[in-house]
């Protein structure tokens, strides 16, 4: 099958793999929508940081929110989608749309029953589970962690159902609503936080935040569910236990669950060890992570999400040559976008954090802690993006145990480095552990995937282009720092001054980077330029 075969028609009838143009357009749409979501999410974090700073109570909330998020990835959202999409897509490829929809309906009710029961058990057991992770937090903050966790645990069920519905949409190349819904989720949280916070006092104000998260998750699920009308999906009130594909999904889901769970344990590990460093460290690491997620979500998540159904179709018809080409292109796209983002974070961590967070009760000391975490997170950014794409590739070919085993190695590396460095280096040691583990994971996945796809992932071309990208990124970052320093000395550190110095430095650096990658004849940059020019031409 060539890259130019036809795509599934708009009405959702099963079709062939989408063209490169359609993939590029979907990636751009998903990146823009996800970027909007990350920006609103960062605004949410700025508002929350202004209300709560790096307090122990805010660290309690971060711990309370990470446990349900971890559980939802273990048993629901990402794991279920990764196991479900290849099976569901294969049925569509075979023209068995009715069977595919029956499978989806069966899984919906199974998830509702199983995760509903799990959520109830976790709510009851929160008083035993959560104190295991609170480290140096005070008794009052530990109690707060338990209470917040009980409010947030229903999110596990809601995200599980949402993950299944998103998987259905993505199998039909419907990405827009699923990408926009998180932005709405963040907006709902901000509105409810501002509205409800005055009803609580002291550390109890974090309950307003938790209630807002829960309500926003309900809204997100309803938005995704409403988009199913585009593909004429109707939920059937049936559970077909005899369908062998139900077992197939859960067999695939087991290693995916373990693998994603290990990967997602990284954030919990950072927070847990962070609580041993200081009461402020978990919140500081989380706040840096939120900035880190902005480029990661805009670019690597977009590329991996859009390519996943396409890779699943290629795997269904056993087309390793096109899979190698698609993965190679995806890797270069991720490097093109994430290496410069990482370079800017390395060059300007303090100015970025100060501009984003240092308002109201968020102090210069808080900025210093978050800047340390952001600086070291930057080194892992491109590798985390590549890992996401490579892991999805293994899922597409239904070899989920491979990234699961590699993720276990990744976690061991992270734990060893974190334990070795958290005492002498504090926050920096924990994030260095994350960066080293991501590098190791990327190398292992590339090596294993080359064997599995019977050939190189266009390695020579990717290496050559990545070197050019790195050179352009280094020039861009140096220019950005020089411009920021000159302007900062002139306009100072007021909010307006920071907007001028940081905003102009990043904008000019970004413009220079675009010119450099085009001058260096990087094909992926040319593809983006061509798509943008075509869009502008149509607009005229």
C-alpha positions as CSV (number, residue, x, y, z in Angstrom):
1,X,0.0,0.0,0.0
2,X,1.4,3.4,-0.9
3,X,1.3,6.6,1.2
4,X,-1.2,8.1,-1.3
5,X,-4.1,5.6,-0.8
6,X,-7.5,7.0,0.0
7,X,-8.7,8.0,3.4
8,X,-11.8,6.9,5.1
9,X,-14.7,9.0,3.9
10,X,-16.2,11.7,6.1
11,X,-19.2,9.6,7.0
12,X,-16.9,7.2,8.8
13,X,-17.0,4.2,6.4
14,X,-13.8,2.2,6.7
15,X,-11.1,3.0,4.2
16,X,-7.4,2.9,3.6
17,X,-4.5,4.7,5.2
18,X,-4.8,8.5,4.9
19,X,-2.5,10.4,2.5
20,X,0.6,12.2,3.8
21,X,-1.3,15.5,3.1
22,X,-4.2,14.4,5.3
23,X,-1.9,13.2,8.0
24,X,-0.1,16.5,7.9
25,X,-3.3,18.4,8.1
26,X,-4.7,16.3,11.0
27,X,-1.4,16.7,12.8
28,X,-1.5,20.5,12.4
29,X,-5.1,20.7,13.6
30,X,-4.3,18.4,16.6
31,X,-1.2,20.4,17.4
32,X,-3.0,23.7,17.3
33,X,-5.9,22.4,19.4
34,X,-3.6,20.7,21.8
35,X,-1.4,23.8,22.0
36,X,-4.5,25.8,22.9
37,X,-5.3,23.3,25.6
38,X,-1.7,23.4,27.0
39,X,-1.8,27.2,27.0
40,X,-5.1,27.3,28.9
41,X,-3.7,24.5,31.2
42,X,-0.6,26.6,31.9
43,X,-2.9,29.6,32.6
44,X,-4.7,27.3,35.0
45,X,-1.5,26.5,36.7
46,X,-0.5,30.2,36.9
47,X,-3.8,31.0,38.6
48,X,-3.4,28.1,41.0
49,X,0.2,29.0,41.7
50,X,-0.9,32.6,42.4
51,X,-3.5,31.3,44.9
52,X,-1.4,28.5,46.5
53,X,2.3,29.1,45.7
54,X,4.6,26.2,46.6
55,X,2.8,25.5,49.9
56,X,2.6,22.1,51.5
57,X,-1.2,22.2,50.9
58,X,-0.6,22.6,47.2
59,X,1.9,19.7,47.3
60,X,-0.9,17.7,48.9
61,X,-3.1,18.5,45.9
62,X,-0.4,17.4,43.5
63,X,0.0,14.1,45.2
64,X,-3.8,13.6,45.4
65,X,-4.2,14.3,41.7
66,X,-1.3,12.1,40.5
67,X,-2.6,8.9,42.1
68,X,-6.0,9.0,40.2
69,X,-4.2,10.0,37.0
70,X,-1.8,7.1,37.4
71,X,-4.7,4.7,38.0
72,X,-6.6,6.0,35.0
73,X,-3.5,5.4,32.8
74,X,-3.0,1.9,34.4
75,X,-6.6,0.7,33.9
76,X,-8.2,3.2,31.6
77,X,-7.5,6.1,29.3
78,X,-4.2,5.7,27.5
79,X,-3.8,1.9,28.1
80,X,-7.3,1.1,26.9
81,X,-7.0,3.3,23.8
82,X,-3.7,1.9,22.9
83,X,-5.0,-1.7,23.1
84,X,-8.4,-1.0,21.6
85,X,-7.5,1.1,18.5
86,X,-5.6,-1.7,16.6
87,X,-8.4,-4.2,17.1
88,X,-11.1,-1.8,16.3
89,X,-9.3,-0.5,13.3
90,X,-8.7,-4.0,11.9
91,X,-12.4,-4.7,12.1
92,X,-13.1,-1.4,10.1
93,X,-10.4,-2.4,7.6
94,X,-12.3,-5.7,7.1
95,X,-15.6,-3.9,6.5
96,X,-17.1,-5.2,9.8
97,X,-18.4,-1.9,11.1
98,X,-21.3,-3.4,12.9
99,X,-19.1,-5.8,14.8
100,X,-16.7,-3.0,15.6
101,X,-19.4,-0.9,17.2
102,X,-20.7,-3.9,19.1
103,X,-17.2,-4.5,20.5
104,X,-17.0,-0.8,21.5
105,X,-20.4,-1.0,23.3
106,X,-19.4,-4.1,25.2
107,X,-16.2,-2.5,26.4
108,X,-18.1,0.6,27.5
109,X,-20.3,-1.3,29.9
110,X,-17.4,-3.5,31.1
111,X,-15.4,-0.3,31.9
112,X,-18.4,1.3,33.6
113,X,-18.8,-1.7,35.9
114,X,-15.1,-2.5,36.6
115,X,-13.8,1.0,37.0
116,X,-16.8,2.1,39.0
117,X,-16.1,-0.7,41.5
118,X,-12.4,0.2,41.5
119,X,-13.0,3.8,42.1
120,X,-15.3,3.0,45.1
121,X,-12.6,0.7,46.6
122,X,-9.9,3.4,46.2
123,X,-12.1,6.0,47.8
124,X,-12.6,3.8,50.8
125,X,-8.9,2.9,51.0
126,X,-7.5,6.4,50.5
127,X,-6.8,6.8,54.2
128,X,-4.4,3.8,54.0
129,X,-2.8,4.4,50.6
130,X,-2.1,8.1,50.5
131,X,0.0,8.5,53.7
132,X,2.5,6.2,52.1
133,X,3.4,9.0,49.6
134,X,3.3,12.1,51.7
135,X,7.0,12.1,52.9
136,X,7.8,15.3,54.9
137,X,4.3,16.8,54.5
138,X,2.7,17.7,57.9
139,X,-0.1,15.7,59.5
140,X,-2.6,18.3,58.4
141,X,-1.4,18.2,54.8
142,X,-1.4,14.4,54.8
143,X,-5.0,14.5,56.0
144,X,-5.8,17.0,53.2
145,X,-4.1,14.7,50.7
146,X,-6.5,11.9,51.7
147,X,-9.6,14.1,51.5
148,X,-8.6,15.5,48.1
149,X,-7.9,12.0,46.7
150,X,-11.4,10.9,47.7
151,X,-12.9,13.8,45.7
152,X,-10.7,13.0,42.7
153,X,-10.8,9.2,42.4
154,X,-14.1,9.2,40.4
155,X,-11.9,10.8,37.6
156,X,-10.5,7.3,37.0
157,X,-13.9,6.0,35.8
158,X,-14.7,9.1,33.8
159,X,-11.3,9.1,32.0
160,X,-11.7,5.4,31.3
161,X,-14.9,5.9,29.4
162,X,-13.5,9.0,27.7
163,X,-10.4,7.0,26.6
164,X,-12.6,4.4,24.9
165,X,-14.7,7.1,23.1
166,X,-11.6,9.0,22.0
167,X,-10.2,5.7,20.6
168,X,-13.4,5.2,18.5
169,X,-13.1,8.8,17.1
170,X,-9.4,8.5,16.3
171,X,-10.0,5.2,14.4
172,X,-12.1,7.3,12.0
173,X,-9.4,10.1,11.8
174,X,-11.7,12.3,13.9
175,X,-9.3,14.3,16.1
176,X,-10.7,17.8,16.5
177,X,-13.2,17.5,19.3
178,X,-10.9,15.1,21.3
179,X,-8.1,17.7,21.0
180,X,-10.4,20.7,21.9
181,X,-12.0,19.0,24.9
182,X,-9.0,19.3,27.1
183,X,-8.9,23.1,26.5
184,X,-12.6,23.3,27.6
185,X,-11.6,21.1,30.6
186,X,-9.0,23.6,31.7
187,X,-11.4,26.6,31.2
188,X,-14.1,24.9,33.3
189,X,-11.5,24.3,36.1
190,X,-10.4,27.9,36.1
191,X,-14.0,29.2,36.2
192,X,-15.0,26.9,39.0
193,X,-11.8,27.4,41.0
194,X,-12.3,31.2,41.0
195,X,-16.0,30.8,41.8
196,X,-15.7,28.2,44.5
197,X,-12.5,29.1,46.3
198,X,-14.0,31.9,48.5
199,X,-16.4,29.3,50.0
200,X,-13.4,27.5,51.6
201,X,-10.7,28.7,54.0
202,X,-7.0,28.1,54.4
203,X,-5.7,24.8,53.0
204,X,-9.3,23.7,52.5
205,X,-9.4,26.0,49.5
206,X,-7.8,23.1,47.6
207,X,-11.1,21.3,47.8
208,X,-12.5,23.9,45.3
209,X,-9.7,22.9,42.9
210,X,-10.5,19.2,43.3
211,X,-14.2,19.7,42.8
212,X,-13.4,21.8,39.7
213,X,-11.3,18.9,38.3
214,X,-14.1,16.4,38.8
215,X,-16.8,18.6,37.2
216,X,-14.5,19.5,34.3
217,X,-13.8,15.8,33.6
218,X,-17.6,15.2,33.3
219,X,-17.8,18.0,30.8
220,X,-14.9,16.7,28.8
221,X,-16.5,13.2,28.5
222,X,-19.8,14.7,27.4
223,X,-18.1,16.7,24.7
224,X,-16.3,13.6,23.3
225,X,-19.5,11.6,23.5
226,X,-21.3,14.3,21.5
227,X,-18.7,14.0,18.7
228,X,-19.7,10.3,18.1
229,X,-22.6,11.6,16.0
230,X,-20.1,12.4,13.3
231,X,-19.5,8.7,12.7
232,X,-23.1,7.6,13.5
233,X,-22.0,5.6,16.5
234,X,-24.8,4.5,18.8
235,X,-24.1,2.9,22.1
236,X,-25.8,-0.5,22.3
237,X,-27.1,-1.8,25.6
238,X,-25.4,-5.1,25.4
239,X,-22.4,-7.0,26.8
240,X,-21.2,-9.7,24.4
241,X,-18.9,-11.7,26.6
242,X,-18.5,-14.3,23.9
243,X,-16.9,-11.9,21.4
244,X,-13.2,-13.1,21.2
245,X,-12.1,-9.6,20.4
246,X,-13.1,-8.5,23.9
247,X,-10.5,-10.9,25.3
248,X,-8.1,-9.8,22.6
249,X,-8.3,-6.2,23.7
250,X,-7.7,-7.1,27.3
251,X,-4.8,-9.4,26.4
252,X,-3.2,-6.5,24.5
253,X,-4.1,-4.1,27.4
254,X,-2.2,-6.0,30.0
255,X,1.3,-5.3,28.8
256,X,0.2,-1.8,27.7
257,X,-1.1,-1.2,31.2
258,X,2.1,-2.3,32.8
259,X,4.2,-0.4,30.4
260,X,2.3,2.9,30.6
261,X,2.0,2.4,34.3
262,X,5.7,2.2,34.7
263,X,6.2,5.3,32.6
264,X,3.6,7.3,34.5
265,X,5.2,6.2,37.8
266,X,8.0,8.6,36.9
267,X,5.9,11.6,37.9
268,X,4.8,9.9,41.1
269,X,8.4,9.0,41.8
270,X,9.4,12.6,41.4
271,X,6.7,13.8,43.7
272,X,7.4,11.1,46.3
273,X,11.2,11.7,46.4
274,X,10.5,15.4,46.1
275,X,8.5,15.2,49.4
276,X,11.7,13.8,50.9
277,X,13.7,16.8,49.6
278,X,11.4,19.5,51.0
279,X,7.7,20.2,51.3
280,X,8.0,22.6,48.4
281,X,9.6,20.2,45.9
282,X,6.6,18.2,44.7
283,X,4.8,21.4,43.7
284,X,7.9,22.9,42.1
285,X,8.5,19.8,40.0
286,X,4.8,19.7,38.9
287,X,4.9,23.4,38.0
288,X,8.0,22.9,35.8
289,X,6.4,19.9,34.3
290,X,3.4,21.9,33.2
291,X,5.6,24.3,31.2
292,X,7.4,21.2,29.8
293,X,4.1,19.8,28.7
294,X,3.3,22.8,26.5
295,X,5.6,21.9,23.6
296,X,5.4,18.2,24.3
297,X,1.7,18.2,24.0
298,X,1.6,20.5,21.0
299,X,4.1,18.5,18.9
300,X,5.0,15.0,20.0
301,X,1.5,14.1,21.2
302,X,0.0,15.4,18.0
303,X,2.4,13.5,15.8
304,X,2.0,10.2,17.7
305,X,-1.7,10.5,18.1
306,X,-2.4,11.2,14.4
307,X,0.1,8.5,13.2
308,X,-1.2,5.8,15.5
309,X,-4.3,4.8,13.5
310,X,-2.3,5.0,10.3
311,X,0.4,2.8,11.7
312,X,-2.3,0.4,12.9
313,X,-3.8,0.2,9.3
314,X,-0.3,-0.4,7.9
315,X,0.3,-3.2,10.4
316,X,-3.1,-4.8,9.6
317,X,-2.1,-5.2,5.9
318,X,1.6,-6.0,6.8
319,X,3.3,-3.0,5.2
320,X,6.6,-2.6,7.1
321,X,8.2,-0.4,4.4
322,X,5.6,2.3,4.7
323,X,5.7,1.9,8.5
324,X,9.4,2.5,8.6
325,X,8.9,5.6,6.4
326,X,6.1,6.9,8.6
327,X,8.0,6.4,11.8
328,X,11.2,8.0,10.4
329,X,9.2,11.0,9.2
330,X,7.5,11.2,12.6
331,X,10.8,11.1,14.4
332,X,12.2,13.9,12.3
333,X,9.1,16.0,12.8
334,X,9.3,15.6,16.6
335,X,13.0,16.6,16.6
336,X,12.3,19.6,14.3
337,X,9.8,20.9,16.9
338,X,11.1,19.7,20.3
339,X,14.8,20.3,20.1
340,X,14.5,24.1,19.6
341,X,11.8,24.1,22.4
342,X,14.3,22.3,24.7
343,X,17.1,24.7,23.7
344,X,15.0,27.7,24.7
345,X,14.1,26.1,28.1
346,X,17.8,25.5,28.7
347,X,18.8,29.1,27.8
348,X,15.9,30.9,29.5
349,X,14.5,28.8,32.4
350,X,14.4,31.6,35.0
351,X,12.9,34.3,32.8
352,X,10.2,31.8,31.5
353,X,9.3,30.7,35.0
354,X,9.3,34.2,36.4
355,X,7.0,35.4,33.6
356,X,4.6,32.5,34.0
357,X,4.4,32.0,37.7
358,X,5.9,34.8,39.8
359,X,2.7,36.6,40.8
360,X,0.8,37.1,44.1
361,X,2.1,34.6,46.7
362,X,4.6,33.0,44.3
363,X,8.0,34.2,45.4
364,X,11.5,34.5,43.8
365,X,12.5,31.5,45.9
366,X,9.6,29.5,44.3
367,X,10.8,30.7,40.9
368,X,14.3,29.4,41.6
369,X,13.1,26.0,42.5
370,X,10.9,25.6,39.5
371,X,13.6,27.0,37.2
372,X,16.0,24.2,38.3
373,X,13.4,21.6,37.5
374,X,12.6,23.1,34.1
375,X,16.2,23.4,33.1
376,X,16.8,19.7,33.6
377,X,13.4,18.7,32.2
378,X,14.4,20.4,29.0
379,X,17.1,17.7,28.3
380,X,14.5,15.0,28.3
381,X,12.0,16.8,26.1
382,X,13.0,15.4,22.6
383,X,13.6,11.9,24.0
384,X,10.2,11.8,25.7
385,X,8.6,12.9,22.4
386,X,10.3,10.1,20.5
387,X,9.4,7.6,23.1
388,X,5.8,8.4,22.8
389,X,5.9,7.7,19.0
390,X,8.0,4.6,19.2
391,X,5.8,3.1,22.0
392,X,2.7,3.7,19.9
393,X,4.4,2.0,17.0
394,X,4.9,-1.2,19.0
395,X,1.2,-1.0,20.1
396,X,0.2,-0.7,16.4
397,X,2.0,-3.9,15.5
398,X,0.5,-5.6,18.6
399,X,3.9,-6.2,20.3
400,X,3.1,-4.3,23.5
401,X,5.3,-6.5,25.7
402,X,8.4,-5.1,24.1
403,X,8.0,-1.4,25.3
404,X,6.7,-2.8,28.6
405,X,10.0,-4.6,29.3
406,X,11.9,-1.6,28.1
407,X,9.8,0.7,30.3
408,X,10.8,-1.5,33.3
409,X,14.4,-0.9,32.4
410,X,13.6,2.8,32.1
411,X,12.1,2.9,35.6
412,X,15.0,1.0,37.2
413,X,17.4,3.6,35.6
414,X,15.3,6.4,36.9
415,X,15.1,5.0,40.4
416,X,18.9,4.4,40.6
417,X,19.8,7.9,39.3
418,X,17.2,9.6,41.5
419,X,18.3,7.8,44.7
420,X,21.9,8.6,43.9
421,X,21.3,12.3,43.2
422,X,18.3,13.5,45.2
423,X,20.3,14.1,48.4
424,X,23.3,15.9,46.9
425,X,21.4,17.8,44.1
426,X,17.8,18.0,45.5
427,X,15.2,18.8,42.8
428,X,17.8,18.7,40.0
429,X,18.8,15.1,40.9
430,X,15.3,13.9,40.6
431,X,14.7,15.5,37.1
432,X,18.1,14.3,35.9
433,X,16.9,10.8,36.7
434,X,14.0,11.4,34.4
435,X,16.2,12.7,31.6
436,X,18.7,9.8,31.8
437,X,15.9,7.3,31.8
438,X,14.3,8.8,28.7
439,X,17.6,8.7,26.8
440,X,18.0,5.0,27.7
441,X,14.4,4.2,26.7
442,X,14.8,6.0,23.3
443,X,17.9,4.1,22.4
444,X,16.5,0.7,23.4
445,X,13.2,1.3,21.6
446,X,15.0,2.4,18.3
447,X,17.2,-0.6,18.4
448,X,14.4,-3.1,19.0
449,X,12.1,-1.5,16.5
450,X,14.8,-1.7,13.8
451,X,14.8,-5.5,14.3
452,X,11.0,-5.8,14.4
453,X,10.5,-3.8,11.2
454,X,13.3,-5.6,9.3
455,X,15.3,-2.5,8.5
456,X,16.6,0.9,9.6
457,X,14.2,3.6,10.5
458,X,15.8,5.8,7.9
459,X,18.5,6.2,10.5
460,X,21.2,7.9,8.4
461,X,18.7,10.5,7.1
462,X,17.3,11.1,10.6
463,X,20.7,11.5,12.1
464,X,21.9,13.9,9.5
465,X,18.8,16.1,9.7
466,X,18.8,16.0,13.5
467,X,22.4,17.4,13.5
468,X,21.2,20.3,11.4
469,X,18.3,20.9,13.7
470,X,20.6,20.8,16.7
471,X,23.0,23.4,15.2
472,X,20.1,25.7,14.2
473,X,18.6,25.3,17.8
474,X,21.9,26.2,19.4
475,X,22.2,29.3,17.3
476,X,18.6,30.2,18.1
477,X,19.0,29.7,21.9
478,X,22.2,31.8,22.0
479,X,20.5,34.6,20.2
480,X,17.4,34.3,22.4
481,X,19.5,34.7,25.6
482,X,21.5,37.6,24.2
483,X,18.3,39.5,23.2
484,X,16.6,38.7,26.5
485,X,19.6,39.9,28.5
486,X,19.8,43.2,26.6
487,X,16.1,43.9,26.9
488,X,15.9,42.8,30.5
489,X,18.6,45.3,31.4
490,X,16.6,48.0,29.7
491,X,13.0,47.3,30.7
492,X,13.4,45.5,34.1
493,X,11.4,42.6,35.6
494,X,7.9,44.2,35.9
495,X,5.2,42.1,34.2
496,X,5.2,44.4,31.2
497,X,9.0,44.4,31.1
498,X,9.0,40.6,31.2
499,X,6.4,40.3,28.5
500,X,8.6,42.5,26.3
501,X,12.0,40.9,27.1
502,X,10.9,37.2,27.1
503,X,8.3,37.6,24.4
504,X,10.5,39.4,21.9
505,X,13.5,37.2,22.6
506,X,11.5,34.0,22.0
507,X,9.7,35.5,18.9
508,X,13.0,36.7,17.3
509,X,14.7,33.4,18.1
510,X,11.8,31.4,16.6
511,X,11.9,33.5,13.4
512,X,15.7,32.9,13.1
513,X,15.2,29.2,13.7
514,X,12.6,29.0,10.9
515,X,14.9,30.7,8.5
516,X,17.8,28.5,9.5
517,X,16.0,25.2,9.1
518,X,14.7,26.3,5.7
519,X,18.2,27.4,4.6
520,X,19.6,24.1,5.7
521,X,17.0,22.3,3.5
522,X,15.4,20.2,6.1
523,X,12.6,18.4,4.3
524,X,10.1,18.4,7.2
525,X,10.5,22.2,7.5
526,X,9.8,22.5,3.7
527,X,6.7,20.4,4.1
528,X,5.4,22.7,6.9
529,X,6.2,25.7,4.8
530,X,4.4,24.3,1.8
531,X,1.3,23.5,3.8
532,X,1.2,27.0,5.4
533,X,1.7,28.7,2.0
534,X,-1.1,26.6,0.5
535,X,-3.4,27.5,3.4
536,X,-2.6,31.2,2.9
537,X,-3.2,30.9,-0.8
538,X,-6.6,29.4,-0.3
539,X,-7.5,32.1,2.3
540,X,-6.8,34.8,-0.3
